[in-house]
Amino acid sequence: MKNIIPLFLGLFLVVSCSKNDPSEVIEENQSSQKILSIDEINSFIETQLKQKGDLDWSKDASAHMLYSAVMHGGEVLTIGYGQKGESFIEGTQRSSRLNDIIEDIYSTVQSNEGVTRSNFQVFEDDKLNVLDVHITKLETIEELLAMDNIRYLEPNGYGFYLQEDVQQKSAGCSQSGQSINSADYSVIAPNARVPWNYNIHNIPQAWNYSTGAGITVGLIDSGVSANQNLLGNGFNDGASNGRSIQKIGTYIDSIWWWSNNIDGPNDKCGHGTQMASIIASPRNNDFMPMGVAYNCNLISYRGTSDVVLEDYHERKGVSNALKQLGNNGNVKIISMSIGYPWSIGNVKDAVKYAYGKGKMIIAAGGTSTTFTNWYGVIFPASMNETVAVTGLKDNGYNRCNICHDGSKIDFTIVMQRASNSNRNVPVLGFNNGDQSYVGGSSAATAATAGIAALVWARNPNMTRAQVLDKLKRAGEFYPNRNSKFGYGNIDALKAVQ
């Protein structure tokens, strides 16, 4: 459980996973090396993000800085090992070369920490070339930085960036129902609500060709509410039939890094439920908002508690979800309306793993408030392996009030009324019978995942590259690419024809 409440995708707050109070950690280690303060570490992070747009702890941080962040973050160091670009094992087992590297790392840690392996090993990934170890000595990090075949070292439990600014904010979570303005939907048979922005992208017209049948979309988010029947037993209803929804949990809801109790698949935030609604809510006679691909299958992973990947277990939960979806041969598309301001090694490796399995990974470009809106496209949307999406107002190419843009963006979706920033996309609510509004690059990402499902259902034998090319050709700017908005708004009708 988190001990602070962060804001949307751009408000990049992380809570500490430390089992100790930071002051206690500092006191214990003063004889070895004075630990830098949280303010000093945050200042370093801010400088790196403003200068480079990303943060590579191994290259950008001194051993002293990295050590300090590790000590403030639960004393857990994440190690990516292997040759450059060697994110995961090929085949069913690691080569002897990789096993030798692991042993060298363990030997180095054991020698410097003066403890047995059972006392410092936290986690060894079964697919990714990633280890988590418990360390307390600056000398350990110094030796690891000097080793060959180390791709990165990261303080994966550090959680204090922008803490004071966003302490009282919510990280995209809402469980409250809202009244939906009658101008924000139309009604089609049998008695379903079509959100207002669908018509801008010709989604209802595309339904004459495809409804997403036979395609499975994987959603990594905060889960799906157990209280929303239309994303449960009522998933097959009305014109939505012959499909399935699965709910899986990989997130461990604990501030203690040693906990391994998966907290279940059910949404406790609300954000994941909203994203599931945009992708796949049924078309029936309940007078509720319907999804873009109302006949697709959905696999929901509760990999995180909210939209900001700010602690050790959220990062691990998302990484594990990506691996499982990558190994699922039925999944074509992965939707991720979640992120963080800089790259996270074990999540980055997992994205590459899923991408290597042929998945189309669609990610949110970022959503924040004014004091972090200077930041560009967030991770993992910033990766070449993902399709990055952001949201626009309905008055031309003006990004939504809290959306990010930039050269990494591939597509845009209109999701906000220019006349009223609170009127975004109508979706199913957290509880049965409720509805709500949702916006930002999150809503744009889920809508794009739905459109991709329409295209793939229409062309089931296409590869990921071919489906992506169809989306690009349906972009308003194609064959050109805008410097901030990529190929622009997608015409779903054109994409499926």
C-alpha positions as CSV (number, residue, x, y, z in Angstrom):
1,M,0.0,0.0,0.0
2,K,1.3,3.4,-0.9
3,N,2.0,5.9,1.8
4,I,1.5,9.0,-0.4
5,I,-0.9,9.8,-3.3
6,P,0.7,10.9,-6.6
7,L,-0.9,12.6,-9.6
8,F,-1.3,11.8,-13.3
9,L,1.3,10.3,-15.6
10,G,3.4,13.4,-15.5
11,L,3.6,13.8,-11.8
12,F,6.3,11.4,-11.3
13,L,6.2,10.7,-7.5
14,V,7.6,7.5,-6.0
15,V,7.3,6.2,-2.5
16,S,10.1,4.6,-0.7
17,C,10.1,0.8,-0.3
18,S,12.6,1.0,2.5
19,K,12.0,-1.2,5.5
20,N,13.9,1.5,7.5
21,D,13.4,5.1,8.2
22,P,15.8,7.1,5.9
23,S,17.4,8.8,8.8
24,E,18.2,5.4,10.4
25,V,19.8,4.3,7.2
26,I,22.0,7.4,7.0
27,E,23.1,7.0,10.6
28,E,24.0,3.4,10.1
29,N,26.2,4.1,7.1
30,Q,27.9,7.4,8.0
31,S,31.1,5.6,8.8
32,S,31.3,4.3,5.2
33,Q,30.1,7.3,3.2
34,K,27.9,10.3,3.9
35,I,24.7,9.8,2.1
36,L,23.3,12.6,-0.1
37,S,20.0,14.1,1.0
38,I,16.8,13.5,-0.8
39,D,16.8,17.2,-1.9
40,E,20.2,16.7,-3.5
41,I,19.2,13.6,-5.3
42,N,16.0,15.2,-6.6
43,S,17.9,18.2,-7.8
44,F,20.2,15.8,-9.8
45,I,17.2,14.1,-11.3
46,E,15.5,17.3,-12.3
47,T,18.7,18.5,-14.0
48,Q,19.1,15.3,-16.0
49,L,15.5,15.3,-17.1
50,K,15.6,19.0,-18.3
51,Q,18.9,18.5,-20.0
52,K,18.5,15.1,-21.5
53,G,14.8,14.1,-21.3
54,D,15.8,10.9,-19.6
55,L,17.9,9.5,-16.7
56,D,20.5,6.8,-17.0
57,W,21.7,6.1,-13.5
58,S,24.7,4.1,-14.5
59,K,26.0,6.7,-17.0
60,D,24.7,10.0,-15.6
61,A,25.0,9.5,-11.8
62,S,28.2,9.2,-9.8
63,A,28.6,6.1,-7.6
64,H,28.0,8.3,-4.6
65,M,24.7,9.6,-6.1
66,L,23.5,6.1,-7.1
67,Y,24.5,4.7,-3.7
68,S,22.6,7.5,-1.9
69,A,19.4,6.8,-4.0
70,V,19.7,3.1,-3.3
71,M,20.0,3.7,0.5
72,H,17.0,6.0,0.5
73,G,15.0,3.5,-1.6
74,G,14.9,0.4,0.5
75,E,18.6,-0.6,-0.1
76,V,17.5,-2.5,-3.3
77,L,19.7,-2.2,-6.4
78,T,18.4,-3.5,-9.7
79,I,21.1,-4.8,-12.0
80,G,20.6,-5.4,-15.7
81,Y,23.4,-7.6,-17.0
82,G,24.6,-9.0,-20.3
83,Q,25.9,-7.4,-23.4
84,K,24.5,-4.1,-24.7
85,G,20.9,-4.8,-25.9
86,E,20.8,-8.2,-24.3
87,S,17.6,-7.6,-22.4
88,F,16.3,-11.2,-22.1
89,I,17.4,-14.8,-22.6
90,E,17.0,-16.4,-26.0
91,G,15.5,-19.9,-25.8
92,T,14.5,-21.7,-22.7
93,Q,17.5,-21.3,-20.5
94,R,20.5,-19.0,-20.0
95,S,23.8,-19.6,-21.7
96,S,26.8,-20.5,-19.6
97,R,28.2,-17.1,-20.4
98,L,25.2,-15.3,-18.8
99,N,25.4,-17.7,-15.8
100,D,29.0,-16.8,-15.4
101,I,28.1,-13.1,-15.3
102,I,25.5,-13.8,-12.6
103,E,28.1,-15.6,-10.5
104,D,30.5,-12.7,-10.9
105,I,27.9,-10.3,-9.7
106,Y,27.0,-12.4,-6.7
107,S,30.7,-12.9,-5.9
108,T,31.3,-9.1,-6.0
109,V,28.3,-8.4,-3.8
110,Q,29.1,-11.1,-1.3
111,S,32.7,-10.0,-1.0
112,N,31.8,-6.3,-0.4
113,E,28.7,-6.8,1.7
114,G,30.2,-9.6,3.8
115,V,27.1,-11.7,3.8
116,T,25.8,-14.9,2.3
117,R,23.9,-14.9,-1.0
118,S,20.6,-15.8,0.8
119,N,21.0,-12.5,2.8
120,F,21.4,-10.2,-0.2
121,Q,19.6,-11.8,-3.1
122,V,16.1,-10.3,-3.5
123,F,15.0,-11.5,-7.0
124,E,16.4,-13.2,-10.1
125,D,14.2,-12.8,-13.2
126,D,13.4,-16.0,-15.1
127,K,13.3,-14.4,-18.6
128,L,14.9,-11.0,-18.3
129,N,18.6,-10.5,-17.6
130,V,17.8,-8.7,-14.4
131,L,18.8,-9.2,-10.7
132,D,17.6,-7.3,-7.6
133,V,20.1,-7.3,-4.7
134,H,20.1,-5.9,-1.2
135,I,23.2,-3.7,-0.7
136,T,24.5,-1.4,2.0
137,K,28.0,-0.5,0.9
138,L,29.2,2.2,-1.5
139,E,32.1,-0.1,-2.4
140,T,29.7,-2.6,-3.8
141,I,28.3,-0.1,-6.3
142,E,31.8,1.1,-7.2
143,E,32.9,-2.4,-8.1
144,L,29.7,-3.2,-10.0
145,L,30.1,0.0,-12.1
146,A,33.6,-1.1,-13.0
147,M,32.5,-4.6,-14.1
148,D,32.1,-5.6,-17.7
149,N,28.7,-7.0,-18.9
150,I,26.6,-4.7,-16.7
151,R,24.0,-2.9,-18.8
152,Y,22.6,-0.8,-16.0
153,L,22.4,-0.2,-12.2
154,E,19.2,1.4,-10.8
155,P,17.8,2.4,-7.4
156,N,14.4,0.7,-8.2
157,G,12.9,1.6,-4.8
158,Y,13.7,5.3,-4.8
159,G,10.5,7.3,-4.4
160,F,10.9,10.9,-3.5
161,Y,11.0,12.9,-6.8
162,L,8.4,15.7,-6.7
163,Q,7.0,14.3,-3.5
164,E,6.2,17.6,-1.9
165,D,4.5,18.9,-5.0
166,V,2.0,16.1,-5.5
167,Q,1.5,14.7,-2.1
168,Q,-2.2,15.6,-1.9
169,K,-3.0,14.7,-5.5
170,S,-4.5,11.5,-7.0
171,A,-2.7,9.4,-9.6
172,G,-5.5,9.2,-12.1
173,C,-7.7,7.4,-9.6
174,S,-11.5,8.0,-9.4
175,Q,-14.3,5.7,-8.3
176,S,-17.0,8.3,-8.3
177,G,-19.8,8.3,-10.8
178,Q,-20.6,11.4,-12.8
179,S,-23.6,12.9,-14.7
180,I,-22.9,12.7,-18.5
181,N,-24.0,15.7,-20.6
182,S,-26.4,14.6,-23.2
183,A,-24.3,16.4,-25.9
184,D,-21.4,14.1,-25.1
185,Y,-23.0,10.9,-26.6
186,S,-25.3,9.6,-29.3
187,V,-27.5,6.5,-29.0
188,I,-27.4,3.5,-31.4
189,A,-29.1,0.1,-31.4
190,P,-29.9,-1.7,-29.2
191,N,-29.7,1.2,-26.7
192,A,-26.0,2.0,-26.3
193,R,-24.2,5.3,-25.9
194,V,-21.5,6.3,-28.4
195,P,-19.1,8.8,-26.9
196,W,-18.9,12.1,-28.8
197,N,-15.3,11.8,-29.9
198,Y,-15.9,8.5,-31.7
199,N,-17.5,10.3,-34.6
200,I,-14.5,12.6,-35.0
201,H,-12.5,9.5,-35.7
202,N,-15.1,7.7,-37.8
203,I,-15.3,4.8,-35.4
204,P,-19.0,4.1,-35.8
205,Q,-18.5,4.0,-39.6
206,A,-15.7,1.6,-39.1
207,W,-18.0,-0.8,-37.3
208,N,-19.6,-1.6,-40.7
209,Y,-16.4,-3.4,-41.4
210,S,-15.0,-4.6,-38.1
211,T,-16.0,-4.7,-34.4
212,G,-12.8,-6.3,-33.1
213,A,-14.1,-9.9,-33.1
214,G,-11.4,-12.5,-32.6
215,I,-8.7,-10.1,-31.5
216,T,-7.4,-10.1,-27.9
217,V,-6.1,-6.9,-26.3
218,G,-4.0,-7.0,-23.2
219,L,-4.5,-4.1,-20.8
220,I,-1.8,-3.3,-18.2
221,D,-3.2,-0.9,-15.6
222,S,-4.8,-0.8,-12.2
223,G,-7.1,-3.8,-12.9
224,V,-10.8,-3.9,-13.6
225,S,-13.5,-3.2,-10.9
226,A,-15.2,-6.3,-9.5
227,N,-18.3,-4.0,-9.1
228,Q,-18.7,-3.3,-12.8
229,N,-20.8,-6.1,-14.2
230,L,-20.4,-5.0,-17.9
231,L,-16.7,-5.8,-17.5
232,G,-17.5,-9.1,-15.8
233,N,-20.5,-11.4,-16.3
234,G,-22.2,-8.9,-18.5
235,F,-19.2,-8.6,-20.9
236,N,-21.1,-10.7,-23.5
237,D,-24.4,-8.9,-23.9
238,G,-26.4,-7.4,-26.7
239,A,-24.4,-7.0,-29.9
240,S,-21.2,-8.0,-28.0
241,N,-21.0,-11.8,-28.0
242,G,-18.7,-14.8,-28.3
243,R,-15.8,-13.1,-26.5
244,S,-14.0,-13.3,-23.2
245,I,-12.6,-11.1,-20.5
246,Q,-9.8,-12.3,-18.1
247,K,-8.5,-10.5,-15.0
248,I,-5.0,-11.3,-13.7
249,G,-3.0,-9.6,-10.9
250,T,0.8,-9.2,-10.8
251,Y,1.0,-6.2,-8.4
252,I,2.1,-6.7,-4.8
253,D,0.4,-4.0,-2.6
254,S,3.1,-3.5,0.0
255,I,5.8,-0.9,0.9
256,W,8.1,-3.8,1.8
257,W,10.3,-5.0,-1.0
258,W,10.5,-8.5,0.4
259,S,6.7,-9.1,0.2
260,N,5.6,-11.5,-2.5
261,N,1.8,-11.6,-1.9
262,I,0.0,-10.7,-5.2
263,D,-2.9,-8.5,-4.3
264,G,-5.3,-9.8,-6.9
265,P,-6.8,-8.6,-10.2
266,N,-9.5,-6.2,-9.0
267,D,-9.2,-2.4,-9.5
268,K,-8.9,-0.3,-6.4
269,C,-8.2,2.9,-8.2
270,G,-10.7,3.2,-11.1
271,H,-8.3,4.1,-13.9
272,G,-8.0,0.5,-15.2
273,T,-11.8,0.1,-15.3
274,Q,-12.1,3.3,-17.4
275,M,-9.4,2.2,-19.9
276,A,-11.1,-1.2,-20.2
277,S,-14.4,0.6,-20.9
278,I,-12.9,2.6,-23.8
279,I,-11.3,-0.5,-25.4
280,A,-14.1,-3.1,-25.0
281,S,-17.2,-2.1,-23.1
282,P,-20.2,-4.0,-24.6
283,R,-22.8,-2.6,-27.0
284,N,-26.1,-3.5,-25.4
285,N,-29.4,-2.0,-24.3
286,D,-28.2,-0.7,-20.9
287,F,-27.8,2.9,-22.1
288,M,-24.1,2.9,-21.2
289,P,-20.9,4.0,-23.0
290,M,-19.6,1.4,-25.4
291,G,-16.1,0.5,-26.3
292,V,-14.2,1.1,-29.6
293,A,-13.7,-2.6,-30.2
294,Y,-16.9,-3.8,-28.5
295,N,-16.4,-7.4,-29.7
296,C,-12.8,-7.9,-28.9
297,N,-11.4,-10.1,-26.1
298,L,-9.8,-8.4,-23.2
299,I,-7.1,-9.6,-20.7
300,S,-6.7,-7.1,-17.9
301,Y,-3.5,-7.1,-15.7
302,R,-3.5,-5.3,-12.4
303,G,0.2,-4.6,-12.6
304,T,0.1,-1.3,-10.7
305,S,-2.0,0.5,-8.2
306,D,-2.4,3.7,-10.3
307,V,-0.9,5.2,-13.4
308,V,2.5,6.3,-12.1
309,L,5.2,3.5,-11.8
310,E,6.7,4.9,-8.7
311,D,7.7,2.0,-6.5
312,Y,9.5,-1.3,-6.6
313,H,6.4,-3.5,-6.7
314,E,4.6,-1.5,-9.4
315,R,7.7,-1.8,-11.7
316,K,8.0,-5.5,-11.0
317,G,4.2,-6.0,-11.5
318,V,4.3,-4.2,-14.9
319,S,7.4,-6.1,-16.0
320,N,5.8,-9.4,-15.1
321,A,2.6,-8.5,-16.9
322,L,4.5,-7.6,-20.0
323,K,6.3,-11.0,-20.0
324,Q,3.1,-12.9,-19.5
325,L,1.3,-11.1,-22.3
326,G,4.3,-11.5,-24.5
327,N,4.1,-15.3,-24.0
328,N,0.3,-15.3,-24.7
329,G,-0.1,-16.3,-28.3
330,N,-3.6,-15.0,-28.4
331,V,-2.7,-11.4,-27.6
332,K,-2.0,-9.0,-30.5
333,I,-2.1,-5.6,-28.7
334,I,-1.0,-4.3,-25.3
335,S,-2.4,-1.0,-24.1
336,M,-0.4,0.9,-21.4
337,S,-1.9,4.1,-20.1
338,I,0.7,4.2,-17.4
339,G,4.3,5.5,-17.2
340,Y,7.1,7.4,-15.6
341,P,9.3,10.4,-16.5
342,W,12.5,8.3,-17.0
343,S,13.3,4.8,-18.2
344,I,12.9,1.9,-15.8
345,G,15.3,-0.9,-16.7
346,N,13.3,-3.9,-15.8
347,V,10.2,-2.5,-17.5
348,K,12.2,-1.5,-20.5
349,D,13.6,-5.0,-20.8
350,A,10.1,-6.4,-20.5
351,V,8.8,-4.1,-23.3
352,K,11.5,-5.4,-25.5
353,Y,10.6,-9.0,-24.6
354,A,6.9,-8.5,-25.5
355,Y,7.9,-6.6,-28.6
356,G,10.1,-9.5,-29.7
357,K,7.0,-11.7,-29.5
358,G,5.3,-9.6,-32.1
359,K,3.0,-7.5,-29.8
360,M,1.9,-4.0,-30.7
361,I,2.5,-2.0,-27.5
362,I,0.5,1.3,-27.4
363,A,1.6,3.7,-24.6
364,A,0.5,7.0,-23.2
365,G,2.6,10.0,-24.1
366,G,2.0,11.6,-20.6
367,T,-0.4,13.6,-18.6
368,S,0.4,16.1,-15.9
369,T,-0.3,19.5,-14.4
370,T,1.4,22.8,-15.2
371,F,4.5,22.3,-13.0
372,T,5.6,19.2,-14.8
373,N,4.2,19.9,-18.3
374,W,7.7,21.0,-19.3
375,Y,8.5,17.3,-19.5
376,G,8.3,15.5,-22.9
377,V,7.0,12.1,-23.8
378,I,7.2,9.8,-20.8
379,F,8.4,6.3,-20.5
380,P,7.6,3.7,-22.0
381,A,6.0,5.8,-24.8
382,S,9.4,7.2,-25.4
383,M,10.7,3.8,-26.5
384,N,11.1,2.9,-30.2
385,E,9.3,-0.3,-29.5
386,T,6.1,1.4,-28.5
387,V,3.4,3.4,-30.3
388,A,3.1,6.7,-28.5
389,V,-0.3,8.5,-28.3
390,T,-1.5,11.8,-26.8
391,G,-4.8,13.6,-26.5
392,L,-6.2,16.7,-28.3
393,K,-9.0,19.2,-27.8
394,D,-11.8,19.4,-30.4
395,N,-10.6,22.7,-31.8
396,G,-7.7,21.6,-34.0
397,Y,-4.2,20.4,-33.1
398,N,-4.2,21.8,-29.6
399,R,-3.1,19.2,-27.0
400,C,-5.4,18.7,-24.0
401,N,-4.8,20.9,-21.0
402,I,-2.6,18.3,-19.3
403,C,-1.3,16.2,-22.2
404,H,2.3,15.9,-23.3
405,D,3.5,16.1,-26.9
406,G,6.8,15.8,-28.8
407,S,8.7,14.1,-31.6
408,K,8.1,10.7,-30.0
409,I,4.3,10.9,-30.5
410,D,2.9,8.7,-33.2
411,F,-0.8,9.4,-33.1
412,T,-3.4,11.6,-31.6
413,I,-7.0,11.2,-30.4
414,V,-9.5,14.0,-29.7
415,M,-10.7,13.5,-26.2
416,Q,-11.4,16.9,-24.6
417,R,-14.0,19.6,-25.2
418,A,-12.2,22.9,-25.8
419,S,-15.2,24.7,-24.2
420,N,-15.0,22.6,-21.0
421,S,-12.0,20.7,-19.9
422,N,-14.0,18.5,-17.6
423,R,-16.0,17.1,-20.5
424,N,-13.8,14.3,-21.9
425,V,-14.7,10.8,-22.9
426,P,-17.8,9.1,-21.3
427,V,-17.0,5.7,-19.9
428,L,-18.4,3.0,-17.6
429,G,-18.1,3.9,-13.9
430,F,-16.4,1.9,-11.2
431,N,-19.8,0.5,-10.0
432,N,-22.7,-1.0,-11.8
433,G,-25.0,1.7,-13.3
434,D,-22.4,4.5,-12.9
435,Q,-20.7,6.5,-15.7
436,S,-17.8,8.9,-15.6
437,Y,-15.5,11.1,-17.7
438,V,-11.9,10.3,-18.4
439,G,-9.3,12.2,-20.4
440,G,-5.6,12.8,-21.0
441,S,-3.3,10.7,-23.0
442,S,-4.6,7.7,-21.1
443,A,-8.0,7.9,-22.9
444,A,-6.3,8.5,-26.2
445,T,-4.1,5.4,-25.8
446,A,-7.0,3.1,-24.9
447,A,-9.0,4.4,-27.9
448,T,-6.0,3.8,-30.2
449,A,-5.7,0.2,-28.9
450,G,-9.4,-0.3,-29.8
451,I,-8.9,1.1,-33.3
452,A,-5.9,-1.2,-33.7
453,A,-8.1,-4.1,-32.7
454,L,-10.6,-3.1,-35.4
455,V,-7.9,-3.1,-38.0
456,W,-6.4,-6.4,-37.0
457,A,-9.8,-8.1,-36.8
458,R,-10.4,-6.9,-40.4
459,N,-7.0,-8.2,-41.5
460,P,-6.3,-11.2,-39.1
461,N,-3.3,-12.5,-41.1
462,M,-1.4,-9.2,-41.0
463,T,1.8,-8.7,-39.1
464,R,2.2,-5.9,-36.5
465,A,4.2,-3.9,-39.0
466,Q,1.4,-4.1,-41.6
467,V,-1.3,-3.1,-39.0
468,L,0.8,-0.2,-37.9
469,D,1.2,0.9,-41.5
470,K,-2.6,0.8,-41.9
471,L,-2.8,3.1,-38.9
472,K,-0.2,5.5,-40.2
473,R,-1.9,5.7,-43.6
474,A,-5.1,6.6,-41.8
475,G,-3.4,9.4,-40.0
476,E,-4.3,13.0,-41.0
477,F,-0.7,14.0,-41.7
478,Y,0.3,10.9,-43.6
479,P,2.7,10.6,-45.4
480,N,4.3,13.4,-43.4
481,R,4.9,13.4,-39.7
482,N,4.3,16.3,-37.5
483,S,7.0,17.3,-35.0
484,K,4.7,17.2,-32.0
485,F,1.8,15.0,-33.1
486,G,3.2,12.3,-35.3
487,Y,0.8,11.1,-38.0
488,G,-2.0,13.0,-36.2
489,N,-5.7,11.9,-35.8
490,I,-6.5,8.4,-36.9
491,D,-9.5,7.9,-39.3
492,A,-10.7,4.5,-38.1
493,L,-12.9,4.0,-41.2
494,K,-10.0,4.6,-43.5
495,A,-7.8,2.3,-41.4
496,V,-10.2,-0.7,-41.7
497,Q,-11.0,-0.3,-45.4
